[in-house]
Amino acid sequence: MSYSPIVLSPEVQAALEGRRPIVALETSVIAQGLPQPANREAAARMEAAVRAAGAVPALVGVIKGVIRVGLTPEDLDRLARGEGVVKVARRDLPAAVALSETGGTTVSAVLHVCTMTGIAVLATGGIGGVHPGGVDVSEDLAALAATSAVVVCSGAKSILDLEATVERLESWGVVLAGFGVDELPAFYTASSGLPVQRRVDSPAEAARLFRAARSLGLPGALLLAVPPPDPVAADEVAAIVAAAERDAADVRGSARTPALLAAAGRLSAGRLIAANLALLERNAAVAAEVAHALGG
């Protein structure tokens, strides 16, 4: 009997077999991206938004070396507490499984799990990308180029070099579409000044674009950028991010993004955390509508 480190919850398994719409959800935002209790609230709001749109939410996490698609409340509580919980990108999946680790998954890890399970739609807050200076580059970008899924987000995180991130996406063949907008949202803010490649004005249009890419056999995700419902002024965000950069100046590697986001949330007196929760909920709802339009 073959062994698989991926275990589907009964609800997700039944949804796949019945071709019901499913939305995969990353959990690094719960384990590393938001402080308590906002992280647990994020999970509840994302799951509720997906269910309200008639789809099945599938939070993806690693629990004691098992990649679970569809988490229990106990699983979520363990990730939210953060004790002994690691950040799991795609490259970290083998070690997480082999060493029986518990971790929150990034976009790159969830995209790989989507490929293995047949789930076509993923929702997140903001993707990773190119950090200022161009040395630190998120594995999200390589995963987006290599996998075929719809990733609903609010652009890339505001702490990144957005222009360099967009250039990398374009050179790697990732289709960047704005959901009702002509410019890329900048996570907390509604506009970055950077044009998207295509604009779609409905979940049905997004589904048609994704189906066309699949029918042509093209690799690469459809990155669907949704403006945040509770945007923060760009100059305010820029000032907070600059202060966060100073605060986390000595942090490097995979810990840098969580440290910057934590500092930004703290320095904004919770304003950015509230905006983050709102966009996570909105993106989950849009993702569920796209999953419906794709027919499950």
C-alpha positions in Angstrom: 0.0 0.0 0.0 1.4 3.4 -1.0 1.8 6.1 1.6 0.8 9.7 1.1 1.7 12.5 3.5 -1.4 14.4 2.4 -4.6 13.7 4.3 -7.9 15.2 3.2 -10.6 16.0 5.7 -13.9 14.1 5.1 -15.6 17.3 3.9 -12.8 18.1 1.4 -12.7 14.5 0.2 -16.5 14.5 -0.4 -16.3 17.8 -2.1 -13.6 16.6 -4.5 -15.5 13.4 -5.3 -18.8 15.4 -5.8 -17.0 18.1 -7.9 -18.2 20.8 -5.5 -16.2 24.1 -5.4 -13.3 24.2 -3.0 -11.0 27.0 -2.0 -7.6 26.2 -0.5 -6.4 28.6 2.2 -2.8 29.1 3.4 -2.1 29.1 7.1 1.2 31.0 7.4 -1.0 34.0 8.0 -2.4 32.2 11.1 0.9 30.8 12.3 3.3 33.7 11.5 1.5 36.6 9.8 -1.0 37.9 12.4 -0.8 38.1 16.2 -3.3 36.5 18.6 -6.3 36.7 18.6 -6.4 38.3 15.1 -4.9 35.2 13.5 -7.7 33.0 14.8 -10.3 35.6 13.7 -8.7 35.6 10.2 -9.2 31.8 9.9 -12.8 32.1 11.0 -13.6 35.0 8.7 -12.0 33.3 5.7 -13.8 30.0 6.3 -17.2 31.8 6.8 -16.8 33.8 3.6 -16.1 30.7 1.6 -19.0 28.9 3.1 -21.4 31.9 2.6 -20.6 31.7 -1.1 -21.5 28.0 -1.2 -18.0 26.6 -1.4 -15.9 24.4 0.9 -12.9 26.0 2.7 -9.7 23.9 2.8 -7.2 25.3 5.2 -3.8 23.6 4.5 -1.4 23.0 7.4 1.2 20.5 8.5 0.4 18.8 11.7 3.1 16.5 13.1 4.4 15.7 9.7 1.1 15.2 8.0 -0.1 17.7 5.4 -3.7 18.2 6.2 -6.2 19.7 3.7 -9.1 20.8 5.9 -8.2 21.5 9.5 -10.0 20.8 12.7 -10.5 23.5 15.3 -7.8 21.8 17.4 -5.4 22.0 14.5 -6.1 25.7 14.0 -5.6 26.4 17.7 -2.3 24.7 17.6 -1.1 26.8 14.6 -2.5 30.0 16.1 -0.6 29.5 19.4 2.6 29.3 17.4 4.5 27.2 19.9 7.0 25.1 18.0 5.2 26.0 14.7 7.5 26.5 11.7 6.9 28.4 8.4 6.5 25.9 5.6 7.2 27.0 2.0 7.2 24.5 -0.9 10.9 23.7 -0.4 10.3 23.0 3.3 7.6 20.3 2.8 9.9 17.3 2.6 11.7 18.2 5.9 8.3 19.1 7.6 7.0 15.6 6.7 10.2 13.7 7.4 10.8 15.4 10.8 7.2 15.3 11.9 7.0 19.1 12.2 4.0 21.3 12.6 3.8 24.4 10.4 1.8 27.0 8.7 1.9 26.8 4.9 2.8 29.6 2.5 1.3 30.2 -0.9 4.1 28.2 -2.6 3.4 25.1 -0.4 -0.3 25.3 -0.9 0.1 25.6 -4.6 2.0 22.3 -4.6 -0.7 20.7 -2.5 -3.3 22.0 -4.9 -1.4 20.4 -7.8 -1.3 17.1 -6.0 -5.0 17.1 -5.0 -6.7 18.7 -8.0 -7.9 21.9 -6.1 -7.9 24.8 -8.6 -8.5 27.9 -6.5 -6.4 29.4 -3.6 -7.1 32.5 -1.6 -4.5 34.5 0.4 -3.9 38.0 1.5 -0.8 39.0 -0.4 1.8 36.9 -2.2 5.5 37.0 -1.4 7.8 38.6 -3.9 11.1 40.5 -4.4 12.3 42.3 -1.3 14.1 45.7 -1.8 17.6 45.1 -3.0 16.6 42.0 -5.1 18.5 39.5 -3.0 15.6 38.0 -1.0 13.0 36.5 -3.4 10.0 34.5 -2.2 9.5 31.0 -3.4 5.9 32.0 -4.1 7.0 33.4 -7.4 8.7 30.2 -8.7 5.6 28.2 -7.5 3.3 30.6 -9.3 5.2 30.0 -12.5 5.3 26.2 -12.2 1.7 25.4 -11.1 -1.8 25.8 -12.6 -4.2 27.4 -10.2 -6.2 30.6 -9.6 -4.6 32.6 -6.8 -6.8 35.3 -5.4 -4.9 38.0 -3.5 -4.6 41.7 -2.9 -1.4 41.9 -4.9 2.0 41.5 -3.2 2.7 42.5 0.3 3.5 46.2 0.8 6.9 45.6 2.3 8.2 44.3 -1.1 9.6 45.9 -4.3 6.4 45.7 -6.2 7.8 46.7 -9.6 10.5 44.1 -9.4 7.9 41.5 -8.3 5.7 42.3 -11.3 8.6 42.1 -13.7 9.6 38.7 -12.3 6.0 37.4 -12.7 5.8 38.7 -16.3 9.1 37.1 -17.2 8.1 33.8 -15.7 4.7 33.7 -17.6 2.3 34.3 -14.7 -0.9 36.0 -15.9 -1.7 39.0 -13.6 -5.3 40.1 -13.8 -7.1 42.8 -11.9 -10.5 42.1 -10.5 -12.5 45.1 -11.5 -9.3 47.3 -11.6 -6.6 48.3 -14.1 -3.8 48.7 -11.6 -2.2 46.2 -9.2 -3.4 46.7 -5.6 -0.6 47.1 -3.1 -2.1 44.9 -0.3 -3.2 47.5 2.2 -3.7 50.2 -0.5 -5.9 50.1 -3.5 -3.4 51.0 -6.1 0.3 50.6 -6.7 0.6 52.6 -10.0 1.5 49.4 -11.8 -0.8 48.2 -14.6 -2.1 44.7 -14.7 -1.9 42.6 -17.8 -5.6 42.0 -18.0 -8.8 43.2 -16.3 -11.7 40.9 -15.5 -14.9 42.2 -14.1 -16.6 39.0 -12.9 -15.8 35.5 -11.5 -17.1 34.1 -14.8 -14.5 36.1 -16.8 -11.7 35.0 -14.5 -12.8 31.4 -14.9 -12.8 31.7 -18.7 -9.3 33.2 -18.7 -8.1 30.3 -16.5 -9.8 27.6 -18.6 -8.2 29.1 -21.8 -4.7 28.9 -20.2 -5.3 25.3 -19.2 -6.7 24.3 -22.6 -3.4 25.6 -24.1 -1.3 23.6 -21.7 0.5 26.6 -20.4 2.1 26.4 -17.0 1.7 29.2 -14.6 -1.0 30.4 -12.3 -3.7 33.1 -12.9 -3.0 35.7 -10.2 -6.3 37.5 -9.6 -5.6 40.8 -7.8 -8.6 42.1 -5.7 -8.4 45.6 -4.2 -8.7 45.7 -0.4 -12.2 46.6 0.9 -10.8 48.8 3.7 -7.8 50.5 2.1 -5.2 52.5 3.9 -3.7 55.7 2.4 -0.5 55.0 0.5 1.6 57.6 2.3 0.5 56.2 5.7 1.5 52.7 4.7 4.8 53.9 3.3 5.7 55.6 6.6 4.7 52.6 8.6 6.6 50.2 6.4 9.7 52.4 6.6 9.5 52.3 10.4 9.0 48.5 10.3 12.1 48.1 8.1 14.1 49.9 10.8 12.6 47.9 13.5 13.4 44.5 11.8 16.7 45.6 10.2 18.6 42.6 11.7 16.1 39.9 10.7 16.9 37.8 7.6 15.6 34.8 5.7 12.2 33.3 6.0 11.6 35.1 9.3 11.9 38.6 7.7 8.4 38.9 6.2 6.6 37.8 9.5 8.8 40.2 11.5 8.1 43.1 9.1 4.4 42.4 9.2 4.3 42.1 12.9 6.2 45.4 13.3 3.9 47.2 10.8 0.8 45.9 12.7 2.2 47.1 16.0 3.3 50.5 14.7 0.0 51.2 13.1 -1.9 50.6 16.4 -3.8 47.8 14.8 -5.0 49.8 11.7 -3.1 47.5 9.3 -4.3 44.4 11.1 -7.9 45.4 10.6 -7.2 46.1 6.9 -5.5 42.7 6.6 -8.5 40.9 8.1 -10.9 42.7 5.8 -9.0 41.8 2.6 -8.5 38.2 3.7 -12.2 37.8 4.1 -13.0 39.6 0.7 -10.4 37.5 -1.2 -11.8 34.3 0.3 -15.3 35.3 -0.9 -14.1 36.1 -4.4 -12.1 32.9 -4.6 -15.3 30.9 -3.8 -17.2 32.7 -6.5 -14.4 31.8 -9.0 -14.5 28.2 -7.9 -18.2 28.1 -8.5 -17.7 29.6 -12.0 -15.1 26.9 -12.7 -17.8 24.3 -11.9 -16.2 22.9 -8.8 
